[in-house]
Amino acid sequence: MKRYDLRHLKDGFEPRMREILSVHKAGEVAIFLFEIGDFSPIQRSADLVKECGYELLNSLKFNEVDWTIVTKK
């Protein structure tokens, strides 16, 4: 299980998330933390996970501005 903090990228976290998913080992769980602002990044991240061939295991609000998703291939 690996955790990736993408909050410093603000709304531009998707390219980095795609890069991580492309090299992440199959069978290993990846946890991503990112800022949401409005709620559009949540759907975009779920779409990205599916597009990369991963399963979205969990998606939840971490605090007032951050969101966490858990994925596995």
N, C-alpha and C positions, 0 to 999 in steps of 0.2 A: 504494500500500500504506500503510495506516494501522495504528498500534498503539495499543491502548487498555488501560491499566493499571487494572483494576477491583479490585485486591487490597485497597484501603482500604475497600471496601464489605463485606468479609468474605463471609458467606453470603447477603447481600442484593444481589448483583450483577445478578440477572436483570432487574429493571425497567430498569436503566440499559442493559444489553446490548440489550434489546428496543428501547429508544429509539434507540440508535445504529444498529441494523440497519434501523430504519424510515426513516432519513434518509440512509443510506449509499448512495453512487453505485453503480449497476449496473456490473458488470465490474471493480470495484476490490476488491482483497483487504483484508480486515480481520483483524487479529490481536488476540485478546483474552487477557489474562493475569488469572487470578483464583485465590483461595485455595480449596483443596479440603476441608480438614478430613477428613471421611469422603469416600467416593467418590461420594455421591449427586449433588453438583453437576455432575459430568461428564455423566451421562445427561441431567440436566435441561437443561444447556447444549446438548447435541446435539439434544434434542427442540425446544428454542427455535429453533435455527438452521434446522431443517427446517420448523417452523411458519411462520417468517418468509420462507420461499421461498429460502433460501440453501443452498449446497452446503458441506458440511464437508470441507475439504481435508486437514486434519491435526489430530490431538489427541494431545498428549504431556505427560508430566510434566516440568516445568521445573526443579524442585529438590524438596526434601523436602516443601514445603507448597503449592507453586504449580503451576498447570496452564495450558497454552497451547493455544488452538485457533485454527485458521486457516480463514477462511470466504471465500466468493466467491458473488456472485449472477450 
